Amino acid sequence: ELTAGIDSNASEMDKFATIYERMTNSITYDHDCIRRTDKLEARRKKEWDDKDYTAASRTTGEIKQERREAAGLYGGLVNGKAICAGYAMILHEALQYVGIKSKYLEGYPLDGTHGHAWNQVKIDGKWYNVDVTWDDNDGVEEGNHCYFMSSSEAFYKTHTPNDVYADENLIFNSKEYSGSGKNYYYKMNKLYATDEEDAKEILAREIADY
């Protein structure tokens, strides 16, 4: 279980990191669901173009049914497979369970090819952007941490929320993490280099720890 054994007295950072790592270790992205959904959406588009609205309505129902498990809690928690909506929903519910504030957001990646979902989480009084789907969708078991507690400056270079101004007090406020575009995971673990010597030191340390 994602929240099993987490000490209620642990820091918010430790709680979040534990749940995050457990998700990237136990859930994989459901590519098959996306492929099947894409075919259904292509069919629905043709039905709309042909003005066959009854058929298009039926196909819409098929799409919802196809996505139901992978986009909800069941797919990731029971089957071990999820799409972005499922990842974001599971993370949101797990964080709420251990007392960490979280928001479920929807929007689009910059290429705009598909809708997307992610989270904002409040750790130690500051809000961060998190995309566990993209961090887990690279074949690396432990996740790549590129979207682990990211500042909006960095995060919104690749993500566009549906309602970016709908909740200004949450998304753009003085308590938001502003890390000059940095991802907090790399800052926390001293993985940023400012010159060649820093880069050599980081590379040597990472190779030694591998």
Protein Blocks (a to p, Z undefined) as FASTA:
>chain_A
ZZgoiafkbcfklmmmmmmmmmmmmpccdfklmmmmmmmmmmmmmmmmnopaklmmmmmm
mmmmmmmmmmmmmlmmmnopacfklmmmmmmmmmmmnopacdddddddfklmaccddddd
deehiacdddfklmmmnopanonolmgoiafklmmmmbccfblmlmmmlmmcckbcceeh
pafklmmnopacfbfklmmmmmmmmmmmZZ
